[in-house]
Every structure is written in structure tokens, then in C-alpha cells.
Amino acid sequence: AKGAALGGAAPTAARPQTVAGVDGVLTDVDCSKSPSIVFDLIANSGEVEYHIADVAKILLANSTNSPVPTCQQWNGRRVRVWPTPPSDPKLPAEIAKLIFQ
């Protein structure tokens, strides 16, 4: 019975972990390497650099009914992001989802 319980836990452990959403303001947004975007997020815990490998492959949304702004309009916008651990530890954390507030 113990072996079955451990076997049942393995698929859960293999999933990439997503932390809770982080609220903050976007700054230093770099759209020059499209579809990749790099930006800093100023949150209560300080300023953190994040990375979007391919903006077309993540969930981008607006909490209002307004359209999602283009990358060039991101600086200074309030957002909530859901980071995931980076595939390369030398890179900033990657974003799985970004919602404009």
C-alpha cells in the first residue's frame, strides 16, 4: 500500500511549480527581441526581473473589457503575473500568465 501511495504522488511532483500571482507595476519593458519580452516588476517585495520566452504562448488578459495593450504600452501598467521557475537558472523567472489590472 505504501508503494502505491508514493507512485500516486510522482506525477504531481513532476509538474512545473507555479507560484501565486504577484501584483506590481511593469518597468524597463524590453520588446526589442520579439516574441521574447523582458521586464522588471516593482512589487511590495522589491523589483524583480522576469522573462516571457514567447508572448504568443502565455495567457495575456485585461481585468477590464479593454483590449490587451501592445508591448510598447506596458511600462507603468499595473499587472498580476504568475511566474514559473526558469528553464535556465541564469535567466530571469519566466511568466506563465500576465493580467493587466
C-alpha positions in Angstrom: 0.0 0.0 0.0 2.9 2.4 0.8 4.4 1.9 -2.7 1.0 2.7 -4.4 0.7 5.9 -2.4 4.2 7.0 -3.4 3.6 6.1 -7.0 0.4 8.2 -7.0 2.4 11.3 -5.8 5.1 11.1 -8.5 3.0 12.8 -11.4 2.2 15.7 -9.1 5.8 16.2 -8.2 6.8 16.2 -11.9 4.6 19.2 -12.8 6.3 22.6 -13.1 5.5 24.6 -10.0 3.7 27.8 -10.4 3.8 30.3 -7.5 0.9 32.5 -6.6 0.2 35.6 -8.6 2.4 38.7 -7.9 0.9 42.2 -8.2 3.1 45.1 -9.3 3.9 47.8 -11.8 5.8 47.0 -15.0 9.0 48.9 -15.7 12.0 48.6 -18.0 10.0 46.6 -20.6 12.2 45.4 -23.5 10.1 44.5 -26.6 13.1 44.6 -29.0 13.6 40.8 -29.2 10.0 39.8 -30.1 8.4 37.3 -29.4 10.6 37.4 -26.2 9.9 40.2 -23.7 12.0 41.1 -20.6 10.7 43.4 -17.9 11.0 44.4 -14.3 8.1 44.2 -11.9 8.0 46.6 -8.9 6.1 44.8 -6.2 5.9 45.0 -2.4 8.9 42.7 -2.1 11.0 44.9 -4.4 12.0 45.0 -8.1 12.3 41.6 -9.9 13.3 40.9 -13.5 11.0 38.5 -15.4 11.1 37.0 -18.9 8.5 35.9 -21.4 10.1 33.5 -23.9 7.2 33.7 -26.4 4.4 36.2 -25.7 2.1 34.2 -28.0 2.4 31.1 -25.8 1.3 32.7 -22.5 -2.1 33.9 -21.2 -2.3 37.7 -21.6 -5.6 39.3 -20.5 -7.0 42.5 -19.2 -9.1 42.5 -16.0 -11.4 45.1 -17.6 -13.1 44.6 -21.0 -10.3 46.7 -22.7 -8.0 45.1 -25.2 -4.6 44.0 -24.0 -2.1 46.8 -24.6 0.8 46.3 -27.1 4.2 45.6 -25.6 5.3 49.2 -26.2 2.4 50.3 -23.9 3.3 48.1 -21.0 5.7 50.4 -19.0 3.9 51.8 -15.9 0.9 49.4 -16.1 -0.4 47.6 -13.0 -0.4 43.9 -13.5 -0.6 40.5 -11.8 1.9 37.9 -13.1 2.3 34.2 -12.4 6.0 33.3 -12.6 7.4 29.8 -13.1 11.0 28.7 -12.4 13.3 29.5 -15.4 14.4 26.6 -17.6 18.0 28.1 -17.3 18.9 29.2 -13.7 21.0 32.1 -15.2 17.8 33.6 -16.8 15.1 35.6 -15.0 12.0 33.7 -13.9 9.6 33.0 -16.8 6.0 34.2 -16.8 3.1 31.8 -17.4 0.3 34.3 -17.2 0.0 38.2 -17.1 -3.2 40.0 -16.3 -3.4 43.8 -16.7 -5.3 45.4 -13.8 
